[in-house]
Amino acid sequence: MAETAAPSSQRQALMQSLLSGNCAIISGRIRSAEKRGEYVYSIVALPAPNQFTSPGLVEVRSPKRIGDKEQDIRILVKCGGYFGNPYRYTDKDTGEQVSRRAFNNSYTFIEAIE
């Protein structure tokens, strides 16, 4: 009976994290990882919807490695984001100078899900 209690309590904690907002579950395959400063940044390929579509890629920040290269993972992450530096470009159709700011999504590792 104790074996079923642990997964149930883990599932409840997971659901509480998801319901508290700004969290998501990411399933995919680690393509690469590199340490920059105090964090490891892992590129994770998400499952492609079909054989003719390239998989989406996300970068996950964690205090230590979340797995080996080519390892399939399922993790809980905190979602965030920030604006990049503004830049100007010339619209090809109108010739007008336009100012834009890229938006960068960020995902921070919380825990692995079994």
C-alpha positions, -999 to 999 in steps of 0.1 A, spaced: 0 0 0 29 24 6 40 19 -30 7 35 -43 9 63 -17 41 78 -30 31 81 -67 -3 96 -56 14 122 -34 39 130 -62 10 133 -86 -8 157 -62 23 178 -58 28 179 -96 -9 189 -101 -5 216 -75 26 230 -93 7 230 -126 -24 247 -112 -3 274 -94 4 288 -129 35 294 -151 44 257 -152 44 231 -180 54 196 -187 80 191 -214 86 157 -231 114 153 -256 149 143 -263 181 161 -252 200 173 -282 228 191 -264 238 207 -231 264 233 -221 273 249 -188 273 287 -188 280 302 -155 261 285 -127 235 268 -149 234 241 -175 214 250 -207 199 219 -224 184 220 -259 154 197 -260 137 185 -292 100 181 -288 81 153 -306 73 162 -342 36 160 -351 44 138 -382 73 125 -402 73 155 -425 76 182 -399 108 192 -380 106 189 -342 103 221 -321 133 230 -299 133 246 -265 161 255 -242 158 245 -205 179 260 -177 188 239 -147 214 239 -119 228 206 -130 225 183 -160 190 169 -166 202 139 -187 226 127 -213 226 136 -250 199 117 -269 181 107 -237 143 110 -237 130 131 -208 98 143 -192 102 172 -169 82 199 -151 94 234 -159 86 270 -148 77 291 -178 89 327 -183 101 351 -209 116 385 -216 121 410 -243 153 411 -262 172 442 -273 153 465 -297 164 465 -333 154 485 -365 149 471 -399 135 484 -432 102 470 -444 107 456 -479 72 465 -491 70 501 -478 106 511 -473 96 523 -438 121 520 -409 104 498 -382 115 492 -346 109 457 -331 119 437 -300 123 400 -301 106 380 -273 125 351 -257 107 323 -239 125 307 -209 120 274 -192 136 266 -158 138 230 -146 118 221 -115 118 183 -114 119 151 -135 86 132 -139 86 95 -140 
